Amino acid sequence: MLNTGLRTGEALGLLNSDIDLENRVIHLQRGVKEVFRREGTESTSGREVKIGKLKSTSSKRDVPLNQAAVDAILDLRAERYFGEDTPLISDEHGGYTRPVNFRKRYYRILEAAGLEQRGLHTLRHTFATLALQNGVDVKTVSGMLGHFSAGFTLDTYAHVTTASQRQAAKTMDGILSGSLQP
């Protein structure tokens, strides 16, 4: 999630067949969420996993993979692989992982690493912030995040663009000052 900017439900909805490692891309097609259990279902927790559409039409997208993401996918497959038509992040039986269980696993990893407990969405936020701070244009970041518009991305990450704007002003000052010298 840190390497792709995926939402939790998007990551949990990935099937192994959605991932094209040869072309280094994920084809996002579905999401996972937990909903209150309907009468007559087998869930004992009062909640059930629902596999369905993504958050919006712009959420259905292809997301490129960097080497760290490829390595993480290979690690996940080495740990627990039930086949192409099973979730990448599966439960112990090869089914979809409940978001609450994924969150608990994430918190245990943070605790073991001695890191402050932060929500999973922080990974997405960090991805976007680092991309913008390091010169990836907002339109590209917006597309990778599945936002409906670059304006929404700018509104969400305005603190990043403000810092970038200050740096741009300094850069332009140097350029213009140098060109106006006799």
Secondary structure, DSSP 8 states (H G I E B T S, - for coil): -TTT---HHHHHT-BGGGEETTTTEEE---EEEEEE--TT-S-SSSEEEEEE--SSGGGS-EEE--HHHHHHHHHHHHH----TTSBSSB-TTSSB--HHHHHHHHHHHHHHTT-----THHHHHHHHHHHHHTT--HHHHHHHHT-S-HHHHHHHTHHHHHHHHHHHHHHHHHHHHHHH--
